Amino acid sequence: MKKYLTTACLLISAAFCTAQTHSLFNGTNFNGWHIDVPAMDTNASAKSPFIIRNGLLVSLASPQGHIITDSLYQNYRLEVQYRFAGDPGNCGVILHASTPRILYKMFPKSIESQLMHNNAGDFWCISENIEVPDMEKRRGPKANWGTVDGKERRIKNLTDSSEKPMGEWNTMVIECVSDSITVWENGDLVNAGYNCTATKGSIALQAEGSEVEFRQVLITPLKGYKAEAKNSVL
């Protein structure tokens, strides 16, 4: 069943494509991005957890925070190639990011596509919401659902067996079309949601728990694609 569903999604994706893929990261500097790390506000000695090393965008995990695109995006395919540089752990791709530091005074209002080792493709609702089939099975009792601290914000993925062995590169593909988000990990469909409460926003990568190397952050416009300066919307 998963094979047929994946094939159908990919065929739909091909039909949506309207423009060429381009990279959000140039391998040299962070042009087009800004860094939001709360610890750097008050600690003059705090160093950014985001660096460029050998042409890779590297999240050093600490201090925790985000590197965020300056532009807002809507209706696109995002391809992120990543691997854990040391011990496997936590990280994430942030979608439809808007209001900064809305959760724990660090996370922007958004939907997260999890990169945590053995949990790639989980959705985390961060003051935004998304629905999936089998919600109670994958999110817990309905009475506990929510998008704020203390509520069930995690929506489990469809498979925890799609990640490559440690040291190898993983490819996560995320498609955001209208109010739906679909996620593949190394070609496997790992999550698909609908009725998302956000349809556009910035894209961000986390520093949260483990060192992660990113060698590609590619975006492909889809039908209805829109990229605009952040200050024109927020």
C-alpha positions in Angstrom: 0.0 0.0 0.0 2.8 2.4 0.9 4.5 1.8 -2.5 1.3 2.7 -4.4 0.7 5.8 -2.2 4.3 7.0 -2.6 4.1 6.5 -6.4 0.8 8.5 -6.6 2.2 11.3 -4.5 5.3 11.5 -6.7 3.2 11.6 -9.8 1.2 14.4 -8.4 4.4 16.2 -7.4 5.7 16.0 -10.9 2.5 17.6 -12.3 2.9 20.5 -9.8 6.4 21.4 -10.8 6.6 24.8 -12.5 10.2 26.0 -12.1 13.8 24.9 -11.5 15.3 23.7 -8.3 17.7 26.1 -6.5 19.7 26.0 -3.4 18.9 28.0 -0.3 22.5 27.6 0.9 25.4 28.7 -1.2 28.2 26.8 0.7 30.1 29.9 1.4 28.1 32.2 3.7 24.6 32.6 5.2 23.3 35.1 2.8 19.5 34.8 2.8 19.4 33.5 6.4 19.4 34.9 9.8 20.3 33.3 13.1 18.1 33.3 16.2 19.8 32.0 19.3 18.4 33.3 22.6 21.6 32.7 24.5 23.4 35.1 22.2 21.2 38.0 23.4 22.6 38.1 26.9 25.9 36.2 26.7 28.5 38.1 24.8 30.8 35.1 24.8 28.2 32.8 23.3 29.2 31.6 19.9 26.8 30.8 17.1 25.9 27.1 16.8 25.7 27.5 13.0 29.0 27.4 11.0 30.2 26.6 7.5 32.7 23.8 7.4 34.1 22.3 4.2 31.2 23.8 2.3 28.6 22.2 4.6 26.1 24.0 6.8 26.8 22.6 10.3 24.5 22.8 13.3 26.7 22.4 16.4 23.7 21.7 18.7 24.5 24.2 21.4 23.5 26.9 22.3 20.1 26.0 21.0 18.4 28.0 18.4 17.5 28.3 14.7 18.9 29.5 11.4 15.9 30.9 9.5 15.4 32.0 5.9 14.8 35.7 5.4 12.1 35.0 2.8 8.7 33.4 3.2 7.8 30.4 1.0 4.6 28.8 0.0 3.9 25.8 -2.2 7.3 24.1 -2.7 9.3 20.9 -2.4 12.2 21.1 0.0 15.1 18.6 -0.1 17.4 18.4 2.8 20.5 16.1 2.8 21.9 15.6 6.3 23.9 13.3 8.5 24.8 13.3 12.2 28.4 14.3 12.5 28.9 12.5 15.8 26.5 10.8 18.2 23.0 10.6 16.8 20.4 12.8 18.5 18.0 15.6 17.9 17.4 18.2 15.2 14.6 19.3 13.0 13.4 21.2 9.9 11.0 24.0 10.7 8.2 24.7 8.2 5.9 27.8 7.9 7.8 29.6 10.6 6.3 32.9 11.7 6.2 34.5 15.2 9.7 33.9 16.8 10.3 32.3 20.2 6.6 31.5 20.8 7.4 28.2 22.6 10.0 27.8 25.4 11.2 31.3 24.4 13.0 29.7 21.5 10.9 27.8 18.9 9.1 29.9 16.3 5.4 29.3 15.5 5.5 26.5 13.0 5.2 22.9 12.1 8.4 20.8 12.6 9.4 17.9 10.5 11.6 15.9 13.0 15.1 14.8 12.2 15.7 13.1 15.5 17.5 9.8 15.1 15.0 7.0 14.7 12.1 9.5 14.6 12.7 11.2 11.2 9.4 12.5 9.8 7.5 13.0 13.1 5.4 16.2 13.0 5.6 18.5 16.0 2.9 21.2 16.3 4.4 24.5 17.6 1.4 26.8 18.0 0.2 25.6 14.6 -1.7 22.4 13.9 -1.9 19.7 11.3 -4.1 16.6 11.0 -3.3 13.1 9.8 -5.2 9.8 9.4 -5.4 7.7 12.6 -4.9 10.8 14.8 -5.6 9.1 18.1 -3.3 6.2 17.3 -0.5 8.5 16.3 -1.0 11.5 18.6 -2.7 10.0 21.7 -6.1 10.7 23.3 -8.0 13.6 21.6 -8.5 15.4 25.0 -4.7 15.8 25.2 -4.1 17.3 21.8 -2.8 20.9 21.6 -0.1 23.1 20.2 1.3 24.6 23.4 3.5 23.3 26.2 1.9 20.4 28.2 -0.3 19.2 25.3 0.3 16.3 22.9 2.1 18.1 20.1 3.9 15.2 18.5 2.3 13.2 15.6 4.3 10.0 15.1 5.6 9.1 11.7 4.7 6.0 9.7 8.0 4.2 9.9 11.1 4.5 12.1 13.2 2.2 9.7 13.9 4.6 6.9 17.1 6.3 8.1 20.5 5.3 6.8 23.2 3.8 9.0 25.2 6.3 11.0 27.7 8.3 9.0 25.7 8.0 5.7 23.8 10.8 4.2 20.0 10.9 4.6 17.6 12.7 2.2 14.4 14.2 3.5 12.0 15.5 1.0 9.1 17.7 2.2 6.3 19.0 0.0 4.1 21.9 1.2 1.1 22.4 -1.1 -1.8 24.5 0.1 -2.6 23.3 3.6 -0.9 19.8 3.2 2.6 18.7 4.2 4.0 15.4 2.9 7.4 14.0 4.0 9.6 11.3 2.6 12.8 9.9 4.2 15.2 8.3 1.8 12.3 7.6 -0.6 9.9 6.2 2.0 6.7 8.1 2.7 7.0 8.8 6.4 4.2 11.4 7.1 1.4 13.1 5.3 -0.8 15.8 6.9 -3.6 18.1 5.9 -5.7 21.0 7.3 -2.5 22.7 8.4 -3.3 26.0 10.1 -0.4 27.7 8.2 0.3 27.6 4.5 3.4 29.8 4.2 6.3 31.1 6.3 10.1 30.9 6.7 12.1 27.7 6.6 14.5 27.0 9.5 17.0 24.4 10.7 17.5 23.7 14.4 20.4 23.6 16.8 19.0 21.2 19.3 20.9 18.3 20.8 23.4 16.9 18.3 25.8 18.0 15.7 24.3 17.7 12.2 25.9 18.4 8.8 23.7 19.6 5.9 25.2 19.4 2.4 22.0 20.3 0.5 19.0 22.5 1.2 17.2 22.6 -2.1 13.8 24.2 -2.9 11.6 23.5 -6.0 8.7 25.8 -6.7 5.3 24.0 -7.1 2.1 25.3 -8.6 1.1 28.5 -6.8 4.7 29.0 -5.5 5.3 32.2 -3.7 8.5 33.6 -2.2 8.4 37.0 -0.6 10.3 39.2 1.8 9.4 38.5 5.4 8.7 42.1 6.3 6.0 42.3 3.7 3.9 39.7 5.4 4.8 39.6 9.1 
